[in-house]
């Protein structure tokens, strides 16, 4: 049975689990769902500018095949017929991967899927769009020389964050129930906070990052969605061990859904508004995050305010980052086309050449010290909670938050990047709205390898928070604006 457009429910707001149930019960079909999300894309692009490539005809053919399988009671896998967005630095066979760079604009279509995309394809996912990112994913704002600025669905005058800003904006706007992202300093978590969705950076190596260009070894692949159980389902599919990947640690596929409702009774949780080093945190963000953390006491956890002693890691982070950006550029972009890259990458290359090997080695050693401190701290606590973004989304005309302290102007993500140093799992989820009606994200962190604990806590909090916290800007996009 296929529903007429007038009788189709708000499919773009349903969870993956609800969509799969609807397919199985023949309440609607994958074709119905695809028509719904493509209509939203037509309505809100290019104003939102979350997508840089679409293949609608191929998606429709895939949805028709999925509809036939569901009608026969033989779905291909656990995502059969579910639309997924893929960040444009992951390869999909037959699609382009331009990574937001004019230097890669003429690159031919890819001949194979990355491992992550292959796992999703095996589960029956339908790829409906590649999402925008800053050039080579190198900045925390999705503003690319190739594709321009991606805007925030809550307010089109504001940034969506980066570098997975196209993925988070697309999910928030109802283009798909889920997307892929990657995160080397907060690139999943910061835009998830800005756009009011859930984004998860797993323990590094849990989800295949192959092939990947990550000179600093700090990037992790992860899912973005609007529901915690959907994040858990995606992790079960994405976390397959790839034995040929040199830095993946052996693990069985995760069983994240089976224990997600087990709760967090007895857990000891630390809350830190500033992670012990952030020089500026918006007071309303700190207050909303603390209030959300304290709700977990209703679920039987003990919540205390405590911060790790990680010193002032931003300076060393900024010392190493230009070297790694320049290295990624050298690896990804042919020498004869490097003159086409944007100003940020050009400047990073200049700064990288001004540093010597000892500068870089000392910066990397500082990362190891911070990682050790965070591991030690989480030896005393089961979870650590912080604000994700310490500022509200800001105007697209700006490259940094207004009134941001000059001495730390280049590092306004102080609570996210340290967990790339430590490679620990970290999730951002909405926990409230600011006075301006913008989403505020809470970050939940656990020990390395304890990803299921992060998801259990997120699910417990999702059930405790008022429903208004999870209001979706998909509705706001449709409303008249002053």
C-alpha positions as CSV (number, residue, x, y, z in Angstrom):
1,X,0.0,0.0,0.0
2,X,1.3,3.5,-0.8
3,X,-0.1,6.6,0.8
4,X,-1.2,9.6,-1.2
5,X,0.9,12.7,-0.4
6,X,-2.1,14.3,1.4
7,X,-2.5,11.4,3.8
8,X,1.2,10.8,4.4
9,X,2.2,11.5,8.1
10,X,5.2,13.7,8.9
11,X,7.6,11.0,7.8
12,X,10.6,13.3,7.9
13,X,10.3,13.6,11.7
14,X,10.0,9.9,12.5
15,X,12.8,7.8,14.0
16,X,14.5,5.1,11.9
17,X,12.8,2.5,14.2
18,X,9.4,4.0,13.6
19,X,10.0,4.2,9.8
20,X,11.0,0.5,9.7
21,X,7.9,-0.4,11.7
22,X,5.8,1.5,9.3
23,X,7.4,-0.3,6.3
24,X,6.8,-3.7,7.9
25,X,3.1,-2.8,8.8
26,X,2.6,-1.4,5.3
27,X,1.5,1.9,6.7
28,X,3.7,3.6,4.1
29,X,6.6,2.6,1.8
30,X,10.2,3.6,1.2
31,X,8.9,5.4,-1.9
32,X,6.6,7.5,0.2
33,X,9.4,8.4,2.5
34,X,11.7,9.3,-0.3
35,X,9.2,11.6,-1.9
36,X,8.7,13.3,1.5
37,X,12.4,14.0,2.1
38,X,13.0,15.0,-1.5
39,X,10.2,17.5,-1.2
40,X,11.8,19.0,1.9
41,X,15.1,19.2,0.0
42,X,13.4,21.0,-2.9
43,X,11.7,23.4,-0.5
44,X,14.8,24.3,1.6
45,X,17.8,24.1,-0.7
46,X,19.7,26.0,-1.7
47,X,18.9,28.5,1.1
48,X,20.1,26.0,3.7
49,X,23.0,24.8,1.4
50,X,23.4,21.5,3.2
51,X,23.9,19.3,0.1
52,X,26.6,19.4,-2.6
53,X,25.4,16.4,-4.7
54,X,22.2,14.5,-5.3
55,X,21.3,11.5,-7.4
56,X,17.5,11.5,-7.2
57,X,16.8,9.0,-10.0
58,X,19.1,6.4,-8.4
59,X,17.6,7.0,-5.0
60,X,14.1,6.5,-6.5
61,X,15.1,3.3,-8.1
62,X,16.6,2.1,-4.8
63,X,13.4,3.1,-2.9
64,X,11.2,1.2,-5.4
65,X,13.4,-1.9,-5.0
66,X,13.1,-1.6,-1.2
67,X,9.4,-1.1,-1.4
68,X,9.1,-4.4,-3.4
69,X,11.2,-6.2,-0.8
70,X,9.1,-5.0,2.1
71,X,6.0,-6.0,0.2
72,X,7.4,-9.5,-0.2
73,X,8.4,-9.5,3.5
74,X,12.1,-9.8,2.6
75,X,13.9,-6.6,3.6
76,X,17.6,-6.5,2.6
77,X,18.9,-5.4,6.0
78,X,18.2,-3.3,9.1
79,X,18.1,0.0,7.1
80,X,16.3,-1.2,4.0
81,X,14.7,1.9,2.4
82,X,16.1,4.4,4.9
83,X,17.6,7.6,3.4
84,X,21.0,8.5,4.6
85,X,23.2,11.6,4.0
86,X,27.0,11.1,3.6
87,X,29.6,13.8,4.3
88,X,31.5,14.7,1.2
89,X,34.8,13.4,2.4
90,X,33.6,9.8,2.4
91,X,33.5,7.9,-0.9
92,X,30.3,6.5,-2.5
93,X,30.8,4.4,-5.6
94,X,29.6,6.4,-8.6
95,X,29.5,9.7,-6.7
96,X,32.0,12.5,-6.5
97,X,34.1,13.3,-3.5
98,X,35.3,16.9,-3.6
99,X,35.8,17.6,0.1
100,X,34.7,21.2,-0.4
101,X,37.7,22.1,-2.5
102,X,37.9,23.8,-5.9
103,X,41.1,21.9,-6.4
104,X,39.0,18.7,-6.5
105,X,36.1,20.0,-8.4
106,X,37.1,18.0,-11.6
107,X,37.8,14.8,-9.7
108,X,36.0,11.8,-11.5
109,X,33.3,9.7,-9.6
110,X,34.6,7.3,-7.0
111,X,35.1,3.7,-8.0
112,X,34.4,2.1,-4.6
113,X,32.7,2.8,-1.3
114,X,34.6,3.6,1.8
115,X,34.2,0.9,4.4
116,X,31.7,2.9,6.4
117,X,29.5,3.5,3.3
118,X,29.8,-0.2,2.4
119,X,28.4,-1.3,5.8
120,X,25.4,1.1,5.4
121,X,24.8,-0.1,1.8
122,X,24.8,-3.7,3.0
123,X,22.1,-2.8,5.5
124,X,19.9,-1.4,2.7
125,X,20.5,2.4,3.2
126,X,19.6,4.7,0.3
127,X,22.1,7.4,-0.3
128,X,20.3,10.6,-1.2
129,X,22.9,13.3,-0.9
130,X,26.5,14.2,-0.2
131,X,26.7,16.9,2.5
132,X,28.7,20.1,2.5
133,X,31.9,20.7,4.6
134,X,34.7,23.3,4.8
135,X,37.6,22.7,2.5
136,X,39.1,19.3,3.6
137,X,37.1,19.5,6.8
138,X,39.7,21.9,8.1
139,X,37.7,24.5,10.0
140,X,34.8,24.5,12.6
141,X,32.5,26.4,10.3
142,X,31.0,25.0,7.1
143,X,32.1,27.7,4.7
144,X,33.7,26.2,1.6
145,X,35.4,28.0,-1.4
146,X,33.6,25.4,-3.6
147,X,30.1,25.3,-2.0
148,X,29.8,28.4,0.1
149,X,28.2,28.7,3.6
150,X,25.9,26.1,5.1
151,X,23.3,27.9,7.2
152,X,21.6,26.9,10.5
153,X,18.0,25.5,10.1
154,X,17.0,27.2,13.3
155,X,18.0,30.6,11.9
156,X,19.3,31.0,8.4
157,X,21.4,34.0,9.4
158,X,23.5,31.8,11.6
159,X,26.3,29.3,11.1
160,X,25.5,25.5,11.3
161,X,29.0,24.8,12.7
162,X,31.5,22.4,11.2
163,X,33.0,20.6,9.8
164,X,30.0,18.2,9.5
165,X,27.7,21.2,9.2
166,X,25.9,19.9,6.1
167,X,25.2,16.6,7.7
168,X,23.8,18.1,10.9
169,X,21.8,20.8,9.1
170,X,20.4,18.2,6.7
171,X,19.2,15.9,9.5
172,X,17.8,18.8,11.5
173,X,15.9,20.0,8.5
174,X,14.3,16.6,7.8
175,X,16.3,15.8,4.7
176,X,17.0,12.3,6.1
177,X,16.7,10.7,9.5
178,X,20.5,10.2,9.8
179,X,23.8,11.2,8.3
180,X,27.5,10.3,8.5
181,X,30.1,12.7,9.9
182,X,33.7,12.7,11.1
183,X,35.3,14.5,13.9
184,X,38.9,15.5,14.5
185,X,38.3,18.4,17.0
186,X,34.6,18.5,17.4
187,X,33.4,18.3,13.8
188,X,30.5,16.1,14.6
189,X,29.7,17.4,18.1
190,X,29.9,21.2,17.5
191,X,27.5,21.3,14.6
192,X,25.2,18.8,16.3
193,X,25.0,21.3,19.2
194,X,24.4,24.3,16.9
195,X,21.7,22.4,14.9
196,X,19.9,20.7,17.8
197,X,20.6,17.0,16.8
198,X,22.5,14.1,18.3
199,X,26.0,13.5,17.1
200,X,28.4,10.7,18.3
201,X,32.1,10.5,18.1
202,X,32.9,6.9,19.0
203,X,36.0,5.5,20.5
204,X,38.6,5.8,17.8
205,X,38.9,2.6,15.7
206,X,35.5,1.4,16.6
207,X,34.1,2.6,13.2
208,X,36.3,2.2,10.2
209,X,38.0,5.3,9.0
210,X,39.5,3.6,6.0
211,X,40.4,5.1,3.6
212,X,41.2,8.3,5.5
213,X,43.6,11.1,5.4
214,X,44.2,12.0,9.1
215,X,47.9,12.9,9.7
216,X,47.2,13.7,13.4
217,X,45.4,10.4,14.1
218,X,42.6,12.3,15.8
219,X,39.6,11.7,13.5
220,X,36.8,9.3,14.1
221,X,33.8,8.5,12.0
222,X,30.3,8.5,13.5
223,X,26.6,8.9,13.1
224,X,24.2,11.9,13.4
225,X,20.5,11.5,14.0
226,X,17.6,12.9,15.9
227,X,17.0,10.0,18.3
228,X,19.4,8.2,20.6
229,X,18.1,4.7,19.7
230,X,18.8,5.5,16.1
231,X,22.4,6.4,17.0
232,X,22.7,3.0,18.7
233,X,21.3,1.2,15.7
234,X,23.6,3.0,13.3
235,X,26.5,2.1,15.6
236,X,25.6,-1.6,15.5
237,X,25.9,-1.4,11.7
238,X,28.9,0.9,11.5
239,X,31.1,-0.7,14.1
240,X,32.1,-3.8,12.2
241,X,35.8,-4.6,12.6
242,X,37.8,-4.2,9.5
243,X,40.8,-6.5,9.9
244,X,42.7,-5.0,7.0
245,X,42.7,-1.5,8.7
246,X,46.0,-1.1,10.5
247,X,44.8,0.9,13.5
248,X,41.5,-0.7,14.2
249,X,41.4,-2.6,17.4
250,X,39.7,-6.1,17.3
251,X,36.2,-6.0,18.5
252,X,32.9,-7.8,17.9
253,X,30.1,-5.8,16.3
254,X,28.6,-3.7,19.0
255,X,25.3,-4.7,20.7
256,X,24.4,-1.1,21.6
257,X,20.6,-1.5,21.4
258,X,20.3,-4.5,23.6
259,X,21.4,-2.7,26.7
260,X,20.4,0.9,25.9
261,X,17.4,0.8,28.2
262,X,19.3,-0.6,31.2
263,X,19.7,2.8,32.8
264,X,22.6,4.4,34.7
265,X,21.7,3.6,38.3
266,X,24.8,3.6,40.5
267,X,27.0,5.4,38.0
268,X,29.3,8.2,39.2
269,X,29.1,11.2,36.9
270,X,31.3,14.4,36.9
271,X,30.0,17.6,35.4
272,X,32.5,20.3,34.3
273,X,31.2,23.6,32.8
274,X,34.7,24.5,31.4
275,X,36.7,21.2,31.3
276,X,39.1,22.9,33.7
277,X,40.6,25.2,31.0
278,X,37.9,27.1,28.9
279,X,38.4,30.8,29.4
280,X,34.9,31.7,28.4
281,X,31.6,29.7,28.7
282,X,28.3,31.4,28.1
283,X,26.6,31.3,31.5
284,X,23.2,30.3,30.2
285,X,24.8,27.4,28.4
286,X,26.7,26.3,31.5
287,X,23.4,26.6,33.6
288,X,21.3,24.6,31.1
289,X,23.9,21.8,30.8
290,X,24.3,21.6,34.6
291,X,20.5,21.3,35.0
292,X,20.3,18.6,32.4
293,X,23.2,16.7,34.1
294,X,21.5,16.9,37.5
295,X,18.4,15.2,36.0
296,X,20.4,12.0,35.8
297,X,20.2,11.8,39.6
298,X,16.5,10.9,39.0
299,X,17.8,7.9,37.1
300,X,19.9,6.8,40.1
301,X,23.3,8.3,39.2
302,X,25.4,10.4,41.5
303,X,26.4,13.7,39.9
304,X,29.2,15.9,41.2
305,X,30.9,19.0,39.8
306,X,34.6,18.2,39.1
307,X,37.1,19.0,36.4
308,X,40.1,17.2,35.0
309,X,43.5,18.9,35.3
310,X,44.5,19.2,31.6
311,X,46.3,22.6,31.8
312,X,45.9,24.9,28.8
313,X,46.0,22.6,25.8
314,X,44.7,25.0,23.1
315,X,48.1,26.6,22.4
316,X,49.7,23.2,21.6
317,X,46.7,22.2,19.6
318,X,47.1,25.3,17.4
319,X,50.8,24.7,17.1
320,X,50.3,21.2,15.6
321,X,47.1,21.8,13.6
322,X,48.7,23.8,10.6
323,X,51.2,21.0,10.1
324,X,48.5,18.4,9.9
325,X,46.2,20.5,7.7
326,X,49.2,21.2,5.3
327,X,50.1,17.5,5.3
328,X,46.5,16.5,4.5
329,X,46.5,19.0,1.6
330,X,49.7,17.6,0.2
331,X,48.3,14.1,0.4
332,X,44.8,14.9,-1.0
333,X,45.5,17.6,-3.6
334,X,47.9,17.2,-6.6
335,X,50.7,19.7,-6.5
336,X,49.7,21.3,-9.8
337,X,46.3,22.1,-8.3
338,X,47.2,23.3,-4.9
339,X,47.1,26.9,-6.1
340,X,43.3,26.5,-6.3
341,X,42.8,25.9,-2.5
342,X,41.3,28.7,-0.4
343,X,43.0,31.2,1.8
344,X,42.7,29.1,5.0
345,X,44.7,26.2,3.6
346,X,47.2,28.5,1.9
347,X,47.8,30.2,5.3
348,X,48.0,26.9,7.1
349,X,50.7,25.8,4.7
350,X,52.7,29.0,5.3
351,X,52.4,28.5,9.1
352,X,53.4,24.9,8.9
353,X,56.6,25.8,7.1
354,X,57.5,28.2,9.9
355,X,57.5,25.4,12.5
356,X,60.3,23.0,13.0
357,X,60.1,19.3,13.8
358,X,60.8,19.9,17.5
359,X,57.8,22.3,17.7
360,X,55.5,19.6,16.3
361,X,57.0,16.8,18.4
362,X,56.4,18.9,21.6
363,X,52.8,19.6,20.6
364,X,52.2,15.9,20.0
365,X,53.7,15.1,23.4
366,X,51.4,17.6,25.0
367,X,48.5,15.7,23.4
368,X,49.6,12.5,25.1
369,X,49.8,14.3,28.4
370,X,46.3,15.6,28.1
371,X,45.0,12.2,27.0
372,X,46.6,10.6,30.1
373,X,45.0,13.1,32.4
374,X,41.6,12.5,30.8
375,X,42.0,8.7,31.1
376,X,43.1,9.0,34.7
377,X,40.1,11.3,35.5
378,X,37.7,8.9,34.0
379,X,39.2,6.2,36.1
380,X,37.4,7.9,39.0
381,X,34.1,8.6,37.2
382,X,31.9,6.6,34.9
383,X,31.0,9.6,32.8
384,X,32.0,13.2,32.3
385,X,29.5,15.8,31.1
386,X,30.3,19.2,29.7
387,X,28.7,21.8,27.4
388,X,29.4,20.8,23.8
389,X,29.6,24.3,22.3
390,X,30.4,27.0,24.9
391,X,28.8,29.7,22.6
392,X,25.5,30.0,20.7
393,X,25.5,29.8,16.9
394,X,26.7,33.1,15.5
395,X,26.2,35.1,12.4
396,X,27.5,33.7,9.1
397,X,29.4,37.0,8.4
398,X,31.7,36.1,11.3
399,X,34.5,33.6,11.5
400,X,34.5,33.4,15.3
401,X,32.0,34.2,18.1
402,X,31.4,37.9,18.9
403,X,33.3,39.3,21.9
404,X,35.5,36.2,21.9
405,X,38.7,36.8,24.0
406,X,41.4,37.8,21.6
407,X,44.0,35.6,23.1
408,X,42.0,32.5,22.2
409,X,40.3,33.7,19.1
410,X,41.3,30.7,17.1
411,X,40.0,28.1,19.5
412,X,36.4,28.5,20.4
413,X,35.8,24.7,20.8
414,X,37.6,24.2,24.1
415,X,35.4,21.3,25.4
416,X,35.5,19.1,22.3
417,X,39.1,18.8,20.9
418,X,40.7,17.2,24.1
419,X,38.6,14.1,23.6
420,X,40.2,13.7,20.1
421,X,43.5,13.7,21.9
422,X,42.3,11.0,24.3
423,X,40.2,9.1,21.6
424,X,37.4,8.6,24.1
425,X,33.8,8.3,23.0
426,X,31.9,11.6,23.2
427,X,28.3,12.4,22.2
428,X,26.4,15.7,21.9
429,X,22.7,15.9,22.4
430,X,20.2,18.8,22.8
431,X,19.5,19.6,26.5
432,X,17.7,22.9,26.2
433,X,17.1,26.1,24.4
434,X,18.8,29.5,24.9
435,X,17.0,32.7,25.6
436,X,17.2,33.3,21.9
437,X,15.4,30.0,21.2
438,X,18.6,28.3,19.9
439,X,19.6,24.7,20.8
440,X,22.2,24.0,23.5
441,X,24.2,20.8,23.4
442,X,25.3,18.6,26.3
443,X,28.4,16.5,25.8
444,X,28.6,13.0,27.4
445,X,32.0,11.3,27.6
446,X,33.1,7.9,28.8
447,X,36.3,5.9,29.1
448,X,37.8,4.5,25.9
449,X,35.8,1.5,24.7
450,X,32.8,2.2,26.9
451,X,30.7,3.6,24.1
452,X,27.6,1.7,25.2
453,X,27.7,3.6,28.5
454,X,27.5,7.0,26.7
455,X,24.5,5.8,24.8
456,X,22.8,4.4,27.9
457,X,23.2,7.8,29.6
458,X,22.0,9.7,26.5
459,X,18.9,7.5,26.3
460,X,18.2,8.0,30.1
461,X,18.5,11.7,29.7
462,X,16.4,11.8,26.5
463,X,13.5,10.2,28.5
464,X,14.0,12.8,31.4
465,X,14.2,16.0,29.4
466,X,11.0,17.8,28.4
467,X,9.7,17.2,24.9
468,X,10.3,20.8,23.9
469,X,14.0,20.3,24.1
470,X,13.8,18.1,21.0
471,X,11.7,20.5,19.0
472,X,12.9,20.3,15.5
473,X,13.7,23.2,13.3
474,X,12.1,21.4,10.4
475,X,8.9,23.0,11.8
476,X,10.6,26.3,12.3
477,X,11.8,26.3,8.7
478,X,8.1,26.1,7.6
479,X,6.9,28.8,9.9
480,X,6.8,32.5,8.9
481,X,9.9,34.4,10.0
482,X,9.9,37.9,11.4
